[in-house]
Amino acid sequence: MKVGHFLLLLLFGILCVPLHSYTQEAPEIQVEESAEVFLEEYSDEFQENFFEGLKQKGIQNYDRAINFLLECKRLQPDNEAVSHELARVYFLDKDYVKSKGYAIAAVSAVPENYWYLNTLMTTIKKQGNDIASVTNDIPMENSSIQENLARIYYNLEKYEEALALFQSFKKSKKAMVLEQNIKDALAKKTKNTKSISVTTAVVNSDKRDLESYKARIRGLFMTPSDNSILLQVSEEALGNYPAQPYFYYANGYALSKKGKHKEAIEILEIALDYMVSDISLANKIYTELSTAYNAISNPSKANMYLRKVKPGF
Protein backbone atom coordinates (compact mmCIF):
# COMPACT_ATOMS: atom_id res chain seq x y z
CA MET A 1 0.00 0.00 0.00
CA LYS A 2 1.35 3.44 -0.88
CA VAL A 3 2.56 5.61 1.97
CA GLY A 4 0.72 8.94 2.22
CA HIS A 5 2.50 11.92 0.73
CA PHE A 6 2.53 13.93 3.91
CA LEU A 7 3.92 11.03 5.93
CA LEU A 8 6.61 10.44 3.31
CA LEU A 9 7.82 14.00 3.38
CA LEU A 10 7.64 14.26 7.17
CA LEU A 11 9.61 11.08 7.79
CA PHE A 12 12.18 11.83 5.09
CA GLY A 13 12.88 15.11 6.87
CA ILE A 14 13.16 13.46 10.29
CA LEU A 15 14.96 10.24 9.41
CA CYS A 16 17.35 11.07 6.58
CA VAL A 17 20.77 11.66 8.14
CA PRO A 18 22.89 13.94 5.91
CA LEU A 19 25.98 12.46 4.34
CA HIS A 20 29.11 14.38 5.27
CA SER A 21 29.55 16.53 2.20
CA TYR A 22 32.66 16.87 0.07
CA THR A 23 31.87 20.56 -0.12
CA GLN A 24 31.77 22.83 2.89
CA GLU A 25 28.18 23.97 2.48
CA ALA A 26 26.25 21.45 0.42
CA PRO A 27 22.77 20.83 1.88
CA GLU A 28 20.97 17.60 1.19
CA ILE A 29 18.23 18.57 -1.22
CA GLN A 30 17.37 16.74 -4.35
CA VAL A 31 16.84 13.08 -3.52
CA GLU A 32 14.73 13.45 -0.38
CA GLU A 33 12.79 16.56 -1.41
CA SER A 34 11.81 15.01 -4.74
CA ALA A 35 11.05 11.59 -3.26
CA GLU A 36 7.30 12.16 -3.39
CA VAL A 37 7.35 12.69 -7.15
CA PHE A 38 9.94 9.94 -7.60
CA LEU A 39 7.98 7.25 -5.76
CA GLU A 40 4.71 7.91 -7.59
CA GLU A 41 6.22 6.37 -10.73
CA TYR A 42 6.93 2.94 -9.21
CA SER A 43 5.14 -0.11 -7.87
CA ASP A 44 3.96 -0.56 -4.31
CA GLU A 45 6.69 -3.15 -3.70
CA PHE A 46 9.38 -0.77 -4.91
CA GLN A 47 7.98 2.09 -2.83
CA GLU A 48 7.82 0.02 0.34
CA ASN A 49 11.42 -1.16 -0.03
CA PHE A 50 12.74 2.28 -0.95
CA PHE A 51 10.92 3.97 1.91
CA GLU A 52 12.02 1.32 4.41
CA GLY A 53 15.61 1.62 3.16
CA LEU A 54 15.61 5.37 3.86
CA LYS A 55 14.01 4.77 7.24
CA GLN A 56 16.66 2.22 8.24
CA LYS A 57 19.40 4.54 7.05
CA GLY A 58 17.90 7.31 9.19
CA ILE A 59 18.16 5.17 12.34
CA GLN A 60 21.70 4.10 11.34
CA ASN A 61 20.77 0.48 10.70
CA TYR A 62 22.90 0.39 7.58
CA ASP A 63 22.89 -3.35 6.92
CA ARG A 64 19.10 -3.46 6.75
CA ALA A 65 18.99 -0.25 4.71
CA ILE A 66 21.34 -1.81 2.17
CA ASN A 67 19.20 -4.95 1.94
CA PHE A 68 16.04 -2.97 1.22
CA LEU A 69 17.79 -0.79 -1.35
CA LEU A 70 19.32 -3.83 -3.05
CA GLU A 71 15.81 -5.21 -3.40
CA CYS A 72 14.87 -1.93 -5.10
CA LYS A 73 17.86 -2.44 -7.36
CA ARG A 74 16.57 -5.90 -8.26
CA LEU A 75 13.19 -4.44 -9.15
CA GLN A 76 14.67 -1.48 -11.03
CA PRO A 77 18.26 -2.37 -12.07
CA ASP A 78 18.87 0.89 -13.94
CA ASN A 79 17.41 3.25 -11.36
CA GLU A 80 20.06 5.90 -10.69
CA ALA A 81 18.34 7.25 -7.56
CA VAL A 82 18.69 3.83 -5.94
CA SER A 83 22.35 3.70 -6.97
CA HIS A 84 22.87 7.06 -5.32
CA GLU A 85 21.15 6.00 -2.09
CA LEU A 86 23.27 2.83 -2.00
CA ALA A 87 26.39 4.95 -2.45
CA ARG A 88 25.33 7.11 0.49
CA VAL A 89 24.52 4.20 2.78
CA TYR A 90 27.71 2.31 1.95
CA PHE A 91 29.64 5.51 2.69
CA LEU A 92 27.97 5.79 6.10
CA ASP A 93 28.80 2.12 6.66
CA LYS A 94 32.45 2.94 5.80
CA ASP A 95 32.48 0.63 2.78
CA TYR A 96 34.04 3.21 0.48
CA VAL A 97 34.81 0.82 -2.37
CA LYS A 98 31.15 -0.11 -2.87
CA SER A 99 30.10 3.48 -2.23
CA LYS A 100 32.37 4.62 -5.04
CA GLY A 101 31.00 1.99 -7.42
CA TYR A 102 27.37 2.97 -6.92
CA ALA A 103 28.21 6.69 -7.03
CA ILE A 104 29.94 6.18 -10.38
CA ALA A 105 26.81 4.39 -11.65
CA ALA A 106 24.58 7.30 -10.57
CA VAL A 107 26.81 9.98 -12.10
CA SER A 108 27.18 8.04 -15.34
CA ALA A 109 23.40 7.66 -15.61
CA VAL A 110 22.56 11.31 -14.87
CA PRO A 111 25.65 13.52 -15.35
CA GLU A 112 23.57 16.66 -14.79
CA ASN A 113 22.83 15.86 -11.14
CA TYR A 114 25.09 17.91 -8.85
CA TRP A 115 24.44 15.78 -5.76
CA TYR A 116 25.41 12.52 -7.48
CA LEU A 117 28.81 14.00 -8.32
CA ASN A 118 29.11 15.50 -4.84
CA THR A 119 28.60 12.06 -3.29
CA LEU A 120 31.21 10.55 -5.61
CA MET A 121 33.71 13.27 -4.69
CA THR A 122 33.02 12.72 -1.00
CA THR A 123 33.72 9.02 -1.38
CA ILE A 124 36.92 9.26 -3.40
CA LYS A 125 38.27 11.94 -1.07
CA LYS A 126 37.75 9.56 1.85
CA GLN A 127 39.91 7.07 -0.03
CA GLY A 128 42.66 9.68 -0.41
CA ASN A 129 42.03 10.19 -4.14
CA ASP A 130 40.75 12.98 -6.37
CA ILE A 131 38.75 13.34 -9.59
CA ALA A 132 41.65 11.98 -11.66
CA SER A 133 41.01 8.54 -10.16
CA VAL A 134 37.58 8.26 -11.84
CA THR A 135 38.01 10.17 -15.10
CA ASN A 136 37.83 6.92 -17.07
CA ASP A 137 34.67 5.81 -15.25
CA ILE A 138 32.38 8.83 -15.78
CA PRO A 139 31.68 11.01 -18.85
CA MET A 140 34.10 13.78 -17.93
CA GLU A 141 33.55 15.51 -21.28
CA ASN A 142 29.96 16.27 -20.23
CA SER A 143 29.58 20.03 -19.63
CA SER A 144 27.26 19.48 -16.64
CA ILE A 145 29.90 17.39 -14.87
CA GLN A 146 32.50 20.07 -15.55
CA GLU A 147 30.19 22.80 -14.23
CA ASN A 148 29.19 20.80 -11.15
CA LEU A 149 32.82 20.01 -10.40
CA ALA A 150 33.65 23.72 -10.66
CA ARG A 151 30.91 24.46 -8.12
CA ILE A 152 32.33 21.84 -5.76
CA TYR A 153 35.81 23.36 -6.06
CA TYR A 154 34.34 26.83 -5.54
CA ASN A 155 32.70 25.75 -2.28
CA LEU A 156 36.06 24.33 -1.20
CA GLU A 157 37.76 27.64 -2.10
CA LYS A 158 39.87 25.86 -4.72
CA TYR A 159 39.42 28.75 -7.11
CA GLU A 160 42.28 28.07 -9.51
CA GLU A 161 41.15 24.46 -10.07
CA ALA A 162 37.57 25.66 -10.58
CA LEU A 163 38.52 28.31 -13.15
CA ALA A 164 40.63 25.84 -15.13
CA LEU A 165 37.52 23.75 -15.80
CA PHE A 166 35.73 26.58 -17.63
CA GLN A 167 38.17 26.33 -20.53
CA SER A 168 36.83 22.94 -21.60
CA PHE A 169 33.06 23.34 -22.05
CA LYS A 170 30.42 25.64 -23.50
CA LYS A 171 29.10 27.79 -20.66
CA SER A 172 25.43 28.28 -19.84
CA LYS A 173 24.23 31.53 -18.27
CA LYS A 174 24.29 29.82 -14.90
CA ALA A 175 27.89 28.70 -15.51
CA MET A 176 28.92 32.22 -16.52
CA VAL A 177 27.54 33.58 -13.24
CA LEU A 178 29.45 30.89 -11.35
CA GLU A 179 32.66 31.68 -13.25
CA GLN A 180 32.35 35.36 -12.35
CA ASN A 181 31.73 34.47 -8.70
CA ILE A 182 34.89 32.36 -8.70
CA LYS A 183 36.93 35.15 -10.31
CA ASP A 184 35.64 37.63 -7.74
CA ALA A 185 36.44 35.26 -4.89
CA LEU A 186 39.93 34.64 -6.25
CA ALA A 187 40.54 38.37 -6.61
CA LYS A 188 39.54 38.94 -3.00
CA LYS A 189 41.73 36.08 -1.84
CA THR A 190 44.83 37.36 -3.59
CA LYS A 191 44.29 41.05 -2.91
CA ASN A 192 46.94 42.79 -0.80
CA THR A 193 45.96 43.17 2.85
CA LYS A 194 45.10 46.71 3.83
CA SER A 195 44.96 48.40 7.20
CA ILE A 196 42.09 47.63 9.57
CA SER A 197 40.70 51.17 9.35
CA VAL A 198 40.58 51.13 5.56
CA THR A 199 39.01 47.66 5.55
CA THR A 200 36.35 48.78 8.01
CA ALA A 201 35.54 51.79 5.86
CA VAL A 202 35.19 49.60 2.77
CA VAL A 203 32.93 47.14 4.59
CA ASN A 204 30.70 49.95 5.86
CA SER A 205 30.53 51.46 2.37
CA ASP A 206 29.67 48.10 0.84
CA LYS A 207 26.92 47.60 3.38
CA ARG A 208 25.39 50.97 2.52
CA ASP A 209 25.51 50.17 -1.20
CA LEU A 210 23.96 46.75 -0.59
CA GLU A 211 21.04 48.22 1.34
CA SER A 212 20.62 50.90 -1.33
CA TYR A 213 20.20 48.24 -4.04
CA LYS A 214 17.70 46.34 -1.90
CA ALA A 215 15.68 49.52 -1.29
CA ARG A 216 15.64 50.39 -5.01
CA ILE A 217 14.49 46.91 -5.95
CA ARG A 218 11.76 46.88 -3.29
CA GLY A 219 10.54 50.19 -4.71
CA LEU A 220 10.47 48.77 -8.25
CA PHE A 221 8.44 45.78 -7.06
CA MET A 222 5.83 48.19 -5.70
CA THR A 223 5.80 50.38 -8.84
CA PRO A 224 3.99 49.10 -11.94
CA SER A 225 6.42 49.03 -14.87
CA ASP A 226 7.49 46.96 -17.86
CA ASN A 227 10.13 45.33 -15.61
CA SER A 228 12.98 46.56 -17.85
CA ILE A 229 14.26 48.83 -15.09
CA LEU A 230 13.98 46.03 -12.52
CA LEU A 231 15.95 43.77 -14.85
CA GLN A 232 18.64 46.41 -15.31
CA VAL A 233 18.97 47.27 -11.60
CA SER A 234 18.99 43.63 -10.49
CA GLU A 235 21.71 42.77 -13.03
CA GLU A 236 23.77 45.70 -11.76
CA ALA A 237 23.21 44.58 -8.17
CA LEU A 238 24.29 41.02 -9.01
CA GLY A 239 27.44 42.34 -10.62
CA ASN A 240 28.40 43.96 -7.32
CA TYR A 241 26.92 41.42 -4.90
CA PRO A 242 26.89 37.98 -6.59
CA ALA A 243 25.99 36.05 -3.44
CA GLN A 244 22.69 37.81 -2.64
CA PRO A 245 19.66 35.55 -3.28
CA TYR A 246 17.28 38.54 -3.24
CA PHE A 247 18.97 40.00 -6.30
CA TYR A 248 18.75 36.67 -8.15
CA TYR A 249 15.05 36.53 -7.27
CA ALA A 250 14.47 40.06 -8.60
CA ASN A 251 16.38 39.27 -11.78
CA GLY A 252 14.52 35.99 -12.32
CA TYR A 253 11.18 37.67 -11.64
CA ALA A 254 11.91 40.38 -14.21
CA LEU A 255 13.02 37.81 -16.81
CA SER A 256 9.89 35.75 -16.23
CA LYS A 257 7.62 38.77 -16.61
CA LYS A 258 9.34 39.56 -19.93
CA GLY A 259 8.56 36.04 -21.15
CA LYS A 260 12.11 34.70 -20.81
CA HIS A 261 11.05 31.78 -18.68
CA LYS A 262 13.99 29.43 -19.26
CA GLU A 263 16.49 32.17 -18.39
CA ALA A 264 14.38 33.02 -15.35
CA ILE A 265 14.49 29.40 -14.17
CA GLU A 266 18.30 29.33 -14.40
CA ILE A 267 18.62 32.49 -12.33
CA LEU A 268 15.96 31.52 -9.76
CA GLU A 269 17.57 28.12 -9.20
CA ILE A 270 20.90 29.87 -8.60
CA ALA A 271 19.10 31.92 -5.94
CA LEU A 272 18.34 28.70 -4.07
CA ASP A 273 22.07 27.92 -3.93
CA TYR A 274 22.55 31.01 -1.76
CA MET A 275 19.49 30.64 0.46
CA VAL A 276 20.11 30.21 4.18
CA SER A 277 17.08 30.74 6.40
CA ASP A 278 14.83 33.39 4.82
CA ILE A 279 11.61 31.39 4.47
CA SER A 280 9.63 34.34 3.10
CA LEU A 281 12.12 34.87 0.25
CA ALA A 282 12.35 31.13 -0.39
CA ASN A 283 8.55 31.04 -0.77
CA LYS A 284 8.73 33.82 -3.37
CA ILE A 285 11.44 31.99 -5.30
CA TYR A 286 9.52 28.69 -5.22
CA THR A 287 6.34 30.44 -6.37
CA GLU A 288 8.11 32.17 -9.25
CA LEU A 289 9.81 28.93 -10.26
CA SER A 290 6.44 27.20 -10.28
CA THR A 291 5.04 29.95 -12.52
CA ALA A 292 8.00 29.75 -14.90
CA TYR A 293 7.85 25.95 -15.18
CA ASN A 294 4.13 26.12 -15.88
CA ALA A 295 4.88 28.64 -18.62
CA ILE A 296 7.19 26.16 -20.37
CA SER A 297 4.66 23.32 -19.93
CA ASN A 298 6.46 21.40 -17.20
CA PRO A 299 3.70 20.84 -14.61
CA SER A 300 5.68 18.19 -12.71
CA LYS A 301 8.44 20.65 -11.83
CA ALA A 302 5.91 23.42 -11.27
CA ASN A 303 4.02 21.32 -8.72
CA MET A 304 7.26 20.20 -7.07
CA TYR A 305 8.26 23.80 -6.35
CA LEU A 306 4.73 24.80 -5.37
CA ARG A 307 4.71 22.07 -2.72
CA LYS A 308 7.84 23.56 -1.20
CA VAL A 309 6.04 26.81 -0.33
CA LYS A 310 5.56 26.96 3.43
CA PRO A 311 2.25 28.58 4.49
CA GLY A 312 2.21 31.39 7.00
CA PHE A 313 5.35 33.22 5.83
Number of C-alpha atoms within 10 A of each C-alpha: 8 14 13 9 13 10 11 17 15 10 15 20 13 11 15 17 18 13 15 16 18 21 18 13 12 17 13 15 10 12 16 17 18 14 18 19 14 13 19 12 10 12 12 14 13 21 20 16 20 24 22 17 27 27 21 21 24 20 13 17 15 21 14 16 25 22 16 22 23 19 17 22 20 12 15 13 12 13 15 21 21 23 25 26 26 30 29 30 28 24 24 19 16 13 14 22 15 17 26 25 18 24 33 25 23 28 26 20 18 16 22 17 16 19 23 31 25 20 28 30 24 24 30 21 14 14 12 8 13 15 14 10 10 16 11 9 13 19 18 17 11 15 20 21 24 25 26 22 21 25 23 25 21 24 17 14 17 15 23 14 13 25 19 11 18 18 10 12 15 13 17 14 11 16 22 14 17 22 22 14 19 23 17 16 15 17 12 11 12 8 9 8 10 9 8 9 9 11 12 12 11 12 12 12 11 14 11 11 15 15 11 13 19 18 12 13 22 13 12 17 15 8 11 8 10 11 20 13 13 23 22 12 20 26 18 15 23 20 15 15 19 19 16 17 25 24 26 27 27 30 27 31 29 23 23 22 16 14 14 16 23 17 17 26 24 17 24 29 18 20 24 17 14 15 16 9 8 11 15 13 17 22 19 18 28 24 18 24 30 24 23 28 21 16 16 13 11 13 15 13 18 21 18 18 21 18 14 14 18 12 8 6 11
